[in-house]
Amino acid sequence: MTRPSSPRVSRRQFLASGSLAVAGLAGCAMPGYGTYDRDQESFDPEILPYDETYPLRDDATMFRGGLRRLGYYPEETVPDAVSVNWSLPVNYVGHTAAKSTPLPTPDGETIVIPADTGRLHAVDPEGRHRWTRMTGASRSLGFHGTPTIIGDVAYLGGYDGDMYAFDPDTGDEIWHTSRGRLDGAIAIGSSPAYWEGVVYVVTEYSNPDAGTMWALDAGTGEPLWKDDRLWGMPHPSTAIDPATQRMITGSNDGVVYCWEFPSLEFEWEFQTGREVKGTIPTYDGGAFVGSWDGYVYRLDLEDGTEEWSFEIGQVVMSNPGIDPEAGVVYVGGDDWTVYALDTDTGEELWSTYVHGNVIGSLTVTADAVLVGSYDGNLYCLEKDTGSVRWTVENRGHVTSEPVPRDGRIYYAERASIANYWDDELETVFEAPGHAYCLVPEE
């Protein structure tokens, strides 16, 4: 099921006669921009084993735990019972994209919480307020991506199309790259990746619906490189797999796009039947893709060939989680079910009904799988069997990544808005979506 290999018109070529046109071929360094070194820190898979490439480094935290986006936290276990230690109202917008994840700083002393109002909040692990900052993203749908925090700098894109770098300890802005410098991007819904002083992020465009992969200087926000071959408005976050020298993302055109890394030469693309909205984890030479066509795919990272597919039969929008020690991928869909699949074969190991759509992230710990559902609950499932250990009832749909850290679990939900999908009834705002912290029940 490989996409036809015939050349396609890029967004730049499509707009060649318009004001957003930039001369040159897709995937180039740009005149007037910084210089991207294609040979920077080239990788040798033989000397970069798993524990050196995931997690990225001790002074980093990011969406899904690392560059490979596995959602895997092997040092964390989940209590047998939990209670809500604190909650903070942060989300008020009815937009159906998954919500940002509350993210601990590398030292665990500050929890950064982006909101769909365009505000950035920070609290300590006990929920005590540190700071709040309003940003330009308040003019749009706020934030839906999750920061990448490297040392004392946090990087985050907003639905205003701008990229932000800020101090997670104070909220002070370090740099700000406007949408105008990103070819007029209308939104950034993905979470950035970082490697050796460069931030990689995907931006969205309209008229036509399209996307661009960018490399930005982490110190200044200066654009260094871009590839605008993406069609559809891409939401998935960039995944980087150093061992196979691949960078990958998906888009609303149903295509998975892959570049060689770090040279950024384009390698291959794979066409699914519908939108690819979930972030794609990489493991053992494979990319694990959920599509709105109702399938989960394993693709060969080397050339993009399909190695297996598993039919769910309903939209798959969630971000799969992977246990690399056990070789199991966990994924959920609009059939209200979570599946555990063998990463080598796609064989179903177990499935668990969770009473609502699963569109957020599945988190894998040493002993459990954490997953939010449209039924308003956060579920803790036994990793080996799928049986429900506990649930926590919330106000709205739980769609962020649950992040375990130092015995606590952080996550966020959407606002509770009645009749949001019914044009015949009045839409009623019932309650804001909260960020939560769970602790072991005493």
C-alpha positions, 0 to 999 in steps of 0.5 A: 500500500505504498504511495505512488512515486510520481513527483508531487507539487510542493506547497512552495511550487503551488504558491510559486506566483504568490507572496509566500513563494521561496525560490529553490527546491523543497528541503534546502537551506534558504538564502538569508537564513542560518546555515544548517550543517548536514553533517552535524554529529552523524550517527553510528548505530553500532555505538548508539545503543538504546540507553544512549538514545532514549531518553535523550539526556538527563537535562531534558524532558519532552513529549512522549519521553524522548525523541523516539516518542515511545511514551515509555517510563521504565523507572516509574510504577503506578500505585494500586490506588490513587487520589487527586492531589490538586487540579487547576483549571486551564482549558476553555476551548472546544477545539477537538485536538488533544490537549497539551501535556503538563510537563515536569522540568528535568529536575522535577521541581516545576510543572509547565502547563500550556493551556488552550487559552494561550496562557502558560502556567507553572506550579510546583509538584504540590500545585503551588503557583509559580508563574503564569504568562499570557502569549500571542497564542491567546489570539487563536486556539492557544497551545495544544503541543507539549514543550521540549525542555532542554536545560533551562530553555523550553520550546513550544509552538502555538496555534497562532503559528509562532514558535516560543522559547521561554525560561521554565523557571520564570516564564520569561521569553527567551526568543520568539519566532513569528509566523511571518518568518515561518512562511505565514504558518497558521498553527503549530499543533505538534510538539518540537524535537531537539538534537544538538542545538537544533529544534525540529517542528512541523507547521500548518498552513491553509489555502491550500491545506499543507505543512512544512518541516522546519529546523530552527536554531535552538539558541535564536529561533532562526530558521535554518532549513525547511521542507514543504512537501507535506500536504494536509495540515499536520498534527503529529509531533516529529520523531527522530530515531538515531539508531536508524538515522531517520526522522518521521512524521505524518499528516492529514493527507494520510501520508507518512513522511521520512527523512534521513537524519541528520542530513535531512535528505528526503527518503520515502513516503507511505500512503495510508487510507485517511488522515494520520494525526497521531505521533509515530513512535519508532522502535527496533527499525520500525515506525508504528502508525495509526490512521483514520482508515482504521488500521495500525501499521508497522513500517520499515524505517529503512524504506517505508515498506509495510511490515504488518497492519492490524485492523481496528475498523474505526478511526485511530488517532491516539499516540501509541505507547511502546514497551521496548523491553517486552516488544509490545505496542499499545494503541486505542481507537474510536471503537472504545478499546485499547489493544496490546499488539506484538511489535514483530507480528501485529498479533493481538495480545489483549484488548480492553474496552474503555467506554469512550474514544481514545484520541490522546496518548498511551503511557507505558510504565514498569507495570501499567498502561495509563490512558484517557478516554472520552468517557471522562476517565483516566484508566490504569490498565495492567500491562500484561493483561489489560485488566483495569487496576483503577479509574479516576473520573474527571470533568471532561475528555482526558486527551493529554499524555499522562506523565508519571514522575516521582510517584505523581501522575500529571495529565490534562483534559478538555473543557466540558462543553455540552452539545459541541457536535450537535448543530441543532442544540445550543452549545453549553459550556459546563466546566473548564478542563483541568490539569491534574496531579494524582498521588498514591491513596493513603 
